[in-house]
Amino acid sequence: MDNNYKILYEDAEQKCIMFSFDDESHEDSFLSVNQYLIVKNGAGLLIDPGSEAIFNELYDAVSEHVEIQNIEYIFFSHQDPDVSGSIAQWSVSTKAKIIMSSLWVRFMSHYGFSEMNRVIILEDKGKKLEFGDDFIEFIPAHFLHSPGNFSLYDEKSKILFSGDIGAAIVSSPEPYKKVGNFDKHKEYLLAFHKRYMGSNKLCQAWVSRVKKIDVSIIAPQHGFVFENENVHLFLEWLNDLECGSDFIDELY
Amino acid sequence: MLNLKELQVLAKDFSLLYVEDNEALQTNTSKLLRKLFVDVDIALDALSGLELFKKKHHPIVIIDIKMPNMDGMALSKHIKKISPETKIIIISSLDKKELLLKFIELEIFRFLKTTTNVNKLFSALEDAVTQIREEKYTQEFYSNLNDIFNYQSSMLVMLNNQNIILANKIFLEFFSYENLDTHKKTIRNLEECFLPHEGFFYKHDDIDIFESLRLNSQKIFHVKLKNTQAEIKHFILKYQTIPERKGYGILSFDDITELNLLKFFNKKELKNEEALNDEKAMFELLGVIQRNGVKIELHNYYKGLSITNDATIISIEDNKLKIKTSYIQEKAIQFEKKTLIVSGALPHAVECRVIKQISFDKQEVIMSDLHFISSSPITRKTIRVVPTDKQTVSLFLGANKFYGDIEIEDISLDAVKLKMRALPAGLDKEKDITLDIVLEMDRKPFIINTKVELFRQVESRYSFHVVFMFKDLKKSMLVKYITKRQMELIREIKGMQNG
């Protein structure tokens, strides 16, 4: 991984890039953050661009791959500040349409964003959208962990940008944040998922939906990406995971 | 299970026929049946049972299987042929397994052994009466609904998911079909009947017609349909879900062909100012929106900040529109006056230039001077903000400073719009122009010093409004300024909301 980015997919028309800019003031939290960019025939789709603190760095990094004015869409998987905190900066800097859950639109003014006519609102069941000659699909991931939450599936690269699902608390930055040994990685996944995810029933609903599509990489917003057999291993692990309300007695 | 009194109430409107050749059994059982049903007919053999049934068409019949001349199965067959809805309860000493296939074939409601206790018989009768009542209710419901449907002046169809279950006369007549059954095949492909037209609702690559309707049950759509006489008609389509009946909804087609609104959807015709200025047609369309109770969207700019909220049209009178909207939108309207109305049912935004009245108590606004506009600020892609009064601007043509009053009207990442009392001599696109702007950010001066290019100048009564595009400006600080200013403006307007 050079210059804080890694190409996850590339062909003649499209590339998918992973960035890893952390808010340095919170480095001790060890919850490393990933941002993603899809560039197709010169047009960009930015995914979970993160907080205001990393805006300048990410802006410069993104502009190495796509003309900022050619960013067509910016997708926010949910409302958290490490996902959507820079919405006002990106809306000023681009002409992009903003894509997010209907649940969070009204809250975006707290981040200084008010251009509601630029928002493509996602209803609970999700949406398919044409991007270039292919489709991207917004897959419901509600309560995993946000109540209005979506994963983004890119039909061309077969990458599933999963937001907080698959996030891991890892202590040190690595050249390319890819899961090697899944059994070892489980311990980093567990702490986050057990507390942040809604319930096993919700995990199963998402896994069942994801199993209907052909996924080559699961790319979460925190931690490491899952490739090849680790995709399957992660889905099986998540399907059986007890979390959130399954531990209600521990919470109340 | 209901008690005897409750069962009597449930059964009081129905007659029952009991056919049994065993006199002793018949006497005992009929005593029990008369405790429930007021109207009980008894027959000692199948033939006389059939004669009685032909006269009364009893909704419930209890039959013994083994009888001389004609057996219970043959009698059941005759009864079902006359009245398929009749609930037949078989009482027999025979084994159910042997007769199972015949029961299924004849749709026998229940089988009871001769040795069955009274409770099981009453339970079977309760189920039969309950089912008959439900069927009757459903039948009456659809009959009444059909009457209501046929009374309407719009084409109406009721859908269960994607299947049509009811259509009114006007709809069937449009497609020249005698009844729904013959039309069902076409209905299955209803979405294919919507003809393609720009701005209209029709099936194309990325749209699932029924899914879109389900998700937009409060919106209206323009559709074009061709009838069997090859006439093309323009309709307003609306889908309404039926509360508490999952999967059910009503499609209504309101024929507006005579309003001649297609020109608004035709780009070529819209170049012709006449079409854009057809106020009568525009108000007709707003009237359609009002009648359908569909919400419109209002757009205003508060010092550059986009304020958008829903509104409903209350009335249209003397080319004035009375709408109801949110308090914050009213504040934005009060500030900007010029308001844009947008709706999926409108081919273009409607601009309103004059605000006649704002009532903050009733949350109502009366607007006038309305007209379609072919391009609107809501398609504007860059964010412009109005800076605070703490600003200075100096303009240089080459090395020469221009001494004149200059004020920033708004600023974006790409350009700045200045209000100038006078223009410097020789100002044109080819000139080497520099702007030196000082704004305030975080209570410190924020300086922009950049080469610019003249983009546009408009003269008004007392001043010039000049747009300069930035050249080679490092934009990151300007992004910061605009986002901070946006936040200030959001706080400002939210402050107004809180009084």
Interface residues (C-beta under 8 A of the other chain):
Chain A: F55 N56 Y59 A88 Q89 S91 V92 S93 K95 S109 G112 F113 S114 E115 M116 N117 E123 K125 K128 L129 E130
Chain B: D205 D206 L215 H299 L305 S306 I307 T308 V342 I378 K381 T382 I383 L413 K475 S476 V479 K480 I482 T483 K484 Q486 M487 L489 I490 K494
